[in-house]
């Protein structure tokens, strides 16, 4: 994969407003980085999975059958 980084300083405008340049953006639940890195996306996904697994701990540790 080839990643090219544009280092120009000209502003991008849409409908008369200047578009802010950001390093990361969340689009459809995925974090996209300006440098092509997926570190933030992976960290967010691991955090969400950890939260769900910790909520399910009570269910997994039960010893009674319903």
Biopython code that builds the backbone (N, CA, C, O; Angstrom):
import numpy as np
from Bio.PDB.StructureBuilder import StructureBuilder

atoms = [
    (1, "UNK", "N", (0.843, -1.168, 0.000)),
    (1, "UNK", "CA", (0.000, 0.000, 0.000)),
    (1, "UNK", "C", (0.888, 1.229, 0.000)),
    (1, "UNK", "O", (1.868, 1.308, 0.740)),
    (2, "UNK", "N", (0.538, 2.161, -0.819)),
    (2, "UNK", "CA", (1.273, 3.416, -0.883)),
    (2, "UNK", "C", (0.448, 4.510, -0.237)),
    (2, "UNK", "O", (-0.729, 4.692, -0.550)),
    (3, "UNK", "N", (1.083, 5.232, 0.668)),
    (3, "UNK", "CA", (0.403, 6.330, 1.347)),
    (3, "UNK", "C", (1.137, 7.612, 1.011)),
    (3, "UNK", "O", (2.341, 7.731, 1.240)),
    (4, "UNK", "N", (0.417, 8.554, 0.475)),
    (4, "UNK", "CA", (1.025, 9.840, 0.209)),
    (4, "UNK", "C", (0.356, 10.874, 1.109)),
    (4, "UNK", "O", (-0.868, 10.913, 1.228)),
    (5, "UNK", "N", (1.158, 11.688, 1.723)),
    (5, "UNK", "CA", (0.647, 12.711, 2.626)),
    (5, "UNK", "C", (0.800, 14.058, 1.959)),
    (5, "UNK", "O", (1.894, 14.441, 1.545)),
    (6, "UNK", "N", (-0.303, 14.772, 1.857)),
    (6, "UNK", "CA", (-0.285, 16.086, 1.258)),
    (6, "UNK", "C", (-0.013, 17.091, 2.354)),
    (6, "UNK", "O", (-0.733, 17.135, 3.351)),
    (7, "UNK", "N", (1.013, 17.895, 2.182)),
    (7, "UNK", "CA", (1.394, 18.847, 3.231)),
    (7, "UNK", "C", (1.057, 20.281, 2.855)),
    (7, "UNK", "O", (1.592, 21.215, 3.453)),
    (8, "UNK", "N", (0.193, 20.470, 1.889)),
    (8, "UNK", "CA", (-0.207, 21.812, 1.484)),
    (8, "UNK", "C", (-0.985, 22.520, 2.576)),
    (8, "UNK", "O", (-1.584, 21.874, 3.437)),
    (9, "UNK", "N", (-0.980, 23.812, 2.546)),
    (9, "UNK", "CA", (-1.651, 24.588, 3.582)),
    (9, "UNK", "C", (-2.894, 25.298, 3.071)),
    (9, "UNK", "O", (-3.511, 26.046, 3.829)),
    (10, "UNK", "N", (-3.290, 25.097, 1.816)),
    (10, "UNK", "CA", (-4.467, 25.802, 1.323)),
    (10, "UNK", "C", (-5.724, 25.210, 1.956)),
    (10, "UNK", "O", (-5.824, 24.001, 2.165)),
    (11, "UNK", "N", (-6.666, 26.079, 2.251)),
    (11, "UNK", "CA", (-7.901, 25.654, 2.889)),
    (11, "UNK", "C", (-8.870, 25.107, 1.853)),
    (11, "UNK", "O", (-8.896, 25.561, 0.709)),
    (12, "UNK", "N", (-9.665, 24.131, 2.264)),
    (12, "UNK", "CA", (-10.711, 23.576, 1.418)),
    (12, "UNK", "C", (-12.025, 24.198, 1.864)),
    (12, "UNK", "O", (-12.321, 24.252, 3.058)),
    (13, "UNK", "N", (-12.797, 24.659, 0.922)),
    (13, "UNK", "CA", (-14.063, 25.304, 1.247)),
    (13, "UNK", "C", (-15.219, 24.558, 0.609)),
    (13, "UNK", "O", (-15.111, 24.042, -0.503)),
    (14, "UNK", "N", (-16.339, 24.511, 1.340)),
    (14, "UNK", "CA", (-17.571, 23.934, 0.819)),
    (14, "UNK", "C", (-18.716, 24.823, 1.269)),
    (14, "UNK", "O", (-18.854, 25.109, 2.458)),
    (15, "UNK", "N", (-19.515, 25.249, 0.351)),
    (15, "UNK", "CA", (-20.661, 26.126, 0.626)),
    (15, "UNK", "C", (-20.223, 27.383, 1.366)),
    (15, "UNK", "O", (-20.950, 27.885, 2.224)),
    (16, "UNK", "N", (-19.049, 27.890, 1.043)),
    (16, "UNK", "CA", (-18.560, 29.122, 1.644)),
    (16, "UNK", "C", (-17.936, 28.968, 3.012)),
    (16, "UNK", "O", (-17.495, 29.959, 3.594)),
    (17, "UNK", "N", (-17.882, 27.748, 3.551)),
    (17, "UNK", "CA", (-17.283, 27.504, 4.861)),
    (17, "UNK", "C", (-15.980, 26.727, 4.698)),
    (17, "UNK", "O", (-15.869, 25.867, 3.825)),
    (18, "UNK", "N", (-15.009, 27.030, 5.530)),
    (18, "UNK", "CA", (-13.726, 26.333, 5.496)),
    (18, "UNK", "C", (-13.879, 24.993, 6.205)),
    (18, "UNK", "O", (-14.399, 24.930, 7.319)),
    (19, "UNK", "N", (-13.428, 23.926, 5.561)),
    (19, "UNK", "CA", (-13.476, 22.583, 6.128)),
    (19, "UNK", "C", (-12.280, 22.394, 7.052)),
    (19, "UNK", "O", (-11.138, 22.631, 6.658)),
    (20, "UNK", "N", (-12.546, 21.969, 8.269)),
    (20, "UNK", "CA", (-11.484, 21.764, 9.254)),
    (20, "UNK", "C", (-10.723, 20.476, 8.942)),
    (20, "UNK", "O", (-11.330, 19.445, 8.653)),
    (21, "UNK", "N", (-9.384, 20.540, 9.002)),
    (21, "UNK", "CA", (-8.555, 19.353, 8.805)),
    (21, "UNK", "C", (-8.401, 18.651, 10.147)),
    (21, "UNK", "O", (-8.012, 19.276, 11.134)),
    (22, "UNK", "N", (-8.702, 17.362, 10.192)),
    (22, "UNK", "CA", (-8.594, 16.576, 11.413)),
    (22, "UNK", "C", (-7.688, 15.376, 11.161)),
    (22, "UNK", "O", (-7.505, 14.962, 10.017)),
    (23, "UNK", "N", (-7.126, 14.823, 12.221)),
    (23, "UNK", "CA", (-6.253, 13.656, 12.099)),
    (23, "UNK", "C", (-7.050, 12.359, 11.985)),
    (23, "UNK", "O", (-6.670, 11.460, 11.236)),
    (24, "UNK", "N", (-8.155, 12.261, 12.728)),
    (24, "UNK", "CA", (-8.988, 11.060, 12.727)),
    (24, "UNK", "C", (-10.444, 11.461, 12.559)),
    (24, "UNK", "O", (-10.866, 12.524, 13.014)),
    (25, "UNK", "N", (-11.208, 10.594, 11.899)),
    (25, "UNK", "CA", (-12.642, 10.824, 11.757)),
    (25, "UNK", "C", (-13.345, 9.477, 11.880)),
    (25, "UNK", "O", (-12.853, 8.461, 11.391)),
    (26, "UNK", "N", (-14.497, 9.482, 12.537)),
    (26, "UNK", "CA", (-15.297, 8.268, 12.666)),
    (26, "UNK", "C", (-16.346, 8.281, 11.568)),
    (26, "UNK", "O", (-17.170, 9.194, 11.499)),
    (27, "UNK", "N", (-16.316, 7.266, 10.707)),
    (27, "UNK", "CA", (-17.255, 7.153, 9.602)),
    (27, "UNK", "C", (-17.843, 5.754, 9.608)),
    (27, "UNK", "O", (-17.121, 4.769, 9.455)),
    (28, "UNK", "N", (-19.151, 5.669, 9.785)),
    (28, "UNK", "CA", (-19.866, 4.391, 9.858)),
    (28, "UNK", "C", (-19.268, 3.464, 10.910)),
    (28, "UNK", "O", (-19.178, 2.255, 10.697)),
    (29, "UNK", "N", (-18.861, 4.025, 12.039)),
    (29, "UNK", "CA", (-18.340, 3.226, 13.146)),
    (29, "UNK", "C", (-16.874, 2.870, 13.054)),
    (29, "UNK", "O", (-16.341, 2.238, 13.966)),
    (30, "UNK", "N", (-16.207, 3.257, 11.983)),
    (30, "UNK", "CA", (-14.783, 2.973, 11.819)),
    (30, "UNK", "C", (-14.001, 4.273, 11.870)),
    (30, "UNK", "O", (-14.439, 5.292, 11.335)),
    (31, "UNK", "N", (-12.846, 4.236, 12.512)),
    (31, "UNK", "CA", (-12.006, 5.424, 12.584)),
    (31, "UNK", "C", (-11.025, 5.419, 11.433)),
    (31, "UNK", "O", (-10.261, 4.472, 11.248)),
    (32, "UNK", "N", (-11.058, 6.489, 10.664)),
    (32, "UNK", "CA", (-10.155, 6.664, 9.540)),
    (32, "UNK", "C", (-9.117, 7.700, 9.929)),
    (32, "UNK", "O", (-9.460, 8.758, 10.458)),
    (33, "UNK", "N", (-7.862, 7.408, 9.675)),
    (33, "UNK", "CA", (-6.775, 8.292, 10.047)),
    (33, "UNK", "C", (-6.175, 8.938, 8.806)),
    (33, "UNK", "O", (-6.142, 8.336, 7.732)),
    (34, "UNK", "N", (-5.707, 10.158, 8.963)),
    (34, "UNK", "CA", (-5.131, 10.866, 7.821)),
    (34, "UNK", "C", (-3.826, 10.238, 7.347)),
    (34, "UNK", "O", (-3.425, 10.437, 6.200)),
    (35, "UNK", "N", (-3.151, 9.473, 8.227)),
    (35, "UNK", "CA", (-1.894, 8.849, 7.825)),
    (35, "UNK", "C", (-2.052, 7.364, 7.478)),
    (35, "UNK", "O", (-1.057, 6.685, 7.225)),
    (36, "UNK", "N", (-3.283, 6.855, 7.464)),
    (36, "UNK", "CA", (-3.533, 5.470, 7.088)),
    (36, "UNK", "C", (-3.397, 4.478, 8.221)),
    (36, "UNK", "O", (-3.549, 3.276, 8.001)),
    (37, "UNK", "N", (-3.117, 4.938, 9.418)),
    (37, "UNK", "CA", (-2.956, 4.052, 10.570)),
    (37, "UNK", "C", (-4.318, 3.535, 11.036)),
    (37, "UNK", "O", (-5.331, 4.219, 10.885)),
    (38, "UNK", "N", (-4.337, 2.341, 11.595)),
    (38, "UNK", "CA", (-5.584, 1.783, 12.113)),
    (38, "UNK", "C", (-5.514, 1.600, 13.632)),
    (38, "UNK", "O", (-6.361, 0.915, 14.204)),
    (39, "UNK", "N", (-4.522, 2.196, 14.290)),
    (39, "UNK", "CA", (-4.351, 2.024, 15.739)),
    (39, "UNK", "C", (-5.572, 2.464, 16.524)),
    (39, "UNK", "O", (-6.026, 1.742, 17.412)),
    (40, "UNK", "N", (-6.117, 3.644, 16.211)),
    (40, "UNK", "CA", (-7.268, 4.148, 16.960)),
    (40, "UNK", "C", (-8.478, 3.252, 16.743)),
    (40, "UNK", "O", (-9.210, 2.974, 17.692)),
    (41, "UNK", "N", (-8.702, 2.798, 15.528)),
    (41, "UNK", "CA", (-9.836, 1.932, 15.234)),
    (41, "UNK", "C", (-9.730, 0.633, 16.022)),
    (41, "UNK", "O", (-10.724, 0.166, 16.579)),
    (42, "UNK", "N", (-8.546, 0.050, 16.076)),
    (42, "UNK", "CA", (-8.343, -1.196, 16.813)),
    (42, "UNK", "C", (-8.573, -0.966, 18.319)),
    (42, "UNK", "O", (-9.218, -1.784, 18.975)),
    (43, "UNK", "N", (-8.054, 0.128, 18.858)),
    (43, "UNK", "CA", (-8.242, 0.419, 20.280)),
    (43, "UNK", "C", (-9.714, 0.605, 20.626)),
    (43, "UNK", "O", (-10.175, 0.122, 21.661)),
    (44, "UNK", "N", (-10.449, 1.298, 19.771)),
    (44, "UNK", "CA", (-11.879, 1.511, 20.019)),
    (44, "UNK", "C", (-12.630, 0.184, 19.965)),
    (44, "UNK", "O", (-13.485, -0.075, 20.812)),
    (45, "UNK", "N", (-12.325, -0.652, 18.990)),
    (45, "UNK", "CA", (-12.997, -1.950, 18.880)),
    (45, "UNK", "C", (-12.702, -2.842, 20.083)),
    (45, "UNK", "O", (-13.600, -3.511, 20.595)),
    (46, "UNK", "N", (-11.452, -2.855, 20.535)),
    (46, "UNK", "CA", (-11.096, -3.646, 21.717)),
    (46, "UNK", "C", (-11.831, -3.120, 22.940)),
    (46, "UNK", "O", (-12.311, -3.903, 23.759)),
    (47, "UNK", "N", (-11.923, -1.801, 23.073)),
    (47, "UNK", "CA", (-12.643, -1.203, 24.198)),
    (47, "UNK", "C", (-14.118, -1.574, 24.202)),
    (47, "UNK", "O", (-14.680, -1.880, 25.253)),
    (48, "UNK", "N", (-14.749, -1.547, 23.030)),
    (48, "UNK", "CA", (-16.162, -1.922, 22.939)),
    (48, "UNK", "C", (-16.358, -3.397, 23.276)),
    (48, "UNK", "O", (-17.308, -3.750, 23.976)),
    (49, "UNK", "N", (-15.479, -4.252, 22.791)),
    (49, "UNK", "CA", (-15.584, -5.680, 23.081)),
    (49, "UNK", "C", (-15.372, -5.943, 24.567)),
    (49, "UNK", "O", (-16.070, -6.769, 25.156)),
    (50, "UNK", "N", (-14.418, -5.249, 25.177)),
    (50, "UNK", "CA", (-14.161, -5.411, 26.606)),
    (50, "UNK", "C", (-15.380, -5.015, 27.425)),
    (50, "UNK", "O", (-15.718, -5.684, 28.401)),
    (51, "UNK", "N", (-16.041, -3.932, 27.034)),
    (51, "UNK", "CA", (-17.229, -3.477, 27.751)),
    (51, "UNK", "C", (-18.346, -4.515, 27.675)),
    (51, "UNK", "O", (-19.009, -4.783, 28.676)),
    (52, "UNK", "N", (-18.557, -5.096, 26.505)),
    (52, "UNK", "CA", (-19.613, -6.088, 26.339)),
    (52, "UNK", "C", (-19.276, -7.354, 27.110)),
    (52, "UNK", "O", (-20.148, -7.923, 27.767)),
    (53, "UNK", "N", (-18.033, -7.803, 27.044)),
    (53, "UNK", "CA", (-17.639, -9.015, 27.761)),
    (53, "UNK", "C", (-17.756, -8.827, 29.271)),
    (53, "UNK", "O", (-18.141, -9.756, 29.980)),
    (54, "UNK", "N", (-17.428, -7.638, 29.767)),
    (54, "UNK", "CA", (-17.536, -7.418, 31.211)),
    (54, "UNK", "C", (-18.995, -7.411, 31.659)),
    (54, "UNK", "O", (-19.292, -7.828, 32.778)),
    (55, "UNK", "N", (-19.910, -6.946, 30.808)),
    (55, "UNK", "CA", (-21.338, -6.989, 31.137)),
    (55, "UNK", "C", (-21.857, -8.420, 31.166)),
    (55, "UNK", "O", (-22.802, -8.721, 31.894)),
    (56, "UNK", "N", (-21.251, -9.301, 30.382)),
    (56, "UNK", "CA", (-21.700, -10.688, 30.304)),
    (56, "UNK", "C", (-21.056, -11.584, 31.357)),
    (56, "UNK", "O", (-21.410, -12.758, 31.463)),
    (57, "UNK", "N", (-20.127, -11.056, 32.127)),
    (57, "UNK", "CA", (-19.410, -11.855, 33.123)),
    (57, "UNK", "C", (-20.363, -12.535, 34.101)),
    (57, "UNK", "O", (-20.167, -13.697, 34.458)),
    (58, "UNK", "N", (-21.401, -11.807, 34.535)),
    (58, "UNK", "CA", (-22.359, -12.369, 35.485)),
    (58, "UNK", "C", (-23.058, -13.587, 34.888)),
    (58, "UNK", "O", (-23.288, -14.573, 35.589)),
    (59, "UNK", "N", (-23.391, -13.529, 33.630)),
    (59, "UNK", "CA", (-24.065, -14.653, 32.969)),
    (59, "UNK", "C", (-23.126, -15.844, 32.862)),
    (59, "UNK", "O", (-23.543, -16.977, 33.102)),
    (60, "UNK", "N", (-21.880, -15.614, 32.511)),
    (60, "UNK", "CA", (-20.940, -16.708, 32.329)),
    (60, "UNK", "C", (-20.566, -17.386, 33.641)),
    (60, "UNK", "O", (-20.265, -18.579, 33.662)),
    (61, "UNK", "N", (-20.583, -16.630, 34.735)),
    (61, "UNK", "CA", (-20.167, -17.188, 36.019)),
    (61, "UNK", "C", (-21.288, -17.882, 36.771)),
    (61, "UNK", "O", (-21.036, -18.487, 37.813)),
    (62, "UNK", "N", (-22.522, -17.814, 36.276)),
    (62, "UNK", "CA", (-23.626, -18.458, 36.979)),
    (62, "UNK", "C", (-23.462, -19.967, 36.947)),
    (62, "UNK", "O", (-23.020, -20.535, 35.948)),
    (63, "UNK", "N", (-23.819, -20.606, 38.042)),
    (63, "UNK", "CA", (-23.680, -22.061, 38.139)),
    (63, "UNK", "C", (-25.027, -22.760, 38.099)),
    (63, "UNK", "O", (-25.098, -23.989, 38.072)),
    (64, "UNK", "N", (-26.095, -21.972, 38.096)),
    (64, "UNK", "CA", (-27.441, -22.571, 38.049)),
    (64, "UNK", "C", (-27.924, -22.650, 36.612)),
    (64, "UNK", "O", (-27.601, -21.804, 35.778)),
    (65, "UNK", "N", (-28.699, -23.679, 36.347)),
    (65, "UNK", "CA", (-29.290, -23.844, 35.026)),
    (65, "UNK", "C", (-30.733, -23.389, 35.082)),
    (65, "UNK", "O", (-31.443, -23.664, 36.049)),
    (66, "UNK", "N", (-31.156, -22.709, 34.066)),
    (66, "UNK", "CA", (-32.535, -22.217, 34.049)),
    (66, "UNK", "C", (-33.470, -23.242, 33.475)),
    (66, "UNK", "O", (-34.674, -22.998, 33.383)),
]
sb = StructureBuilder()
sb.init_structure("model")
sb.init_model(0)
sb.init_chain("A")
sb.init_seg("    ")
for serial, (resi, resn, name, xyz) in enumerate(atoms, 1):
    if name == "N":
        sb.init_residue(resn, " ", resi, " ")
    sb.init_atom(name, np.array(xyz, "f"), 0.0, 1.0, " ", f" {name:<3s}", serial, name[0])
structure = sb.get_structure()
